[in-house]
Amino acid sequence: MVLVHYRYDDAHPAQLLGLILEQATETLRCPVAQFKAYGLDNRLSPYLGPVREDEQGLLQWIHVQELLSEPVRELLYPVPPIDLDLLEDAS
């Protein structure tokens, strides 16, 4: 699992979003220039970015701000935010 800063627009502060990574065993920082467009139409998956290839395989850049559909985003990050103190009082 990795935590990323998710910001869906400039009017709202960044929120933490937890992502489950598949086949990830380490973190890696790569220069932007090492990523190349892969030439496929990804209109149905706008979060998929360019790829980087090395001796271990392919890495794909993920555009975090494009990951969540509007209905999912509204469930996870309601406006106004849920007051967690109210949840504690209800129990």
Order of alpha helices (4+ residues) and beta strands (2+ residues): beta-beta-beta-beta-alpha-alpha
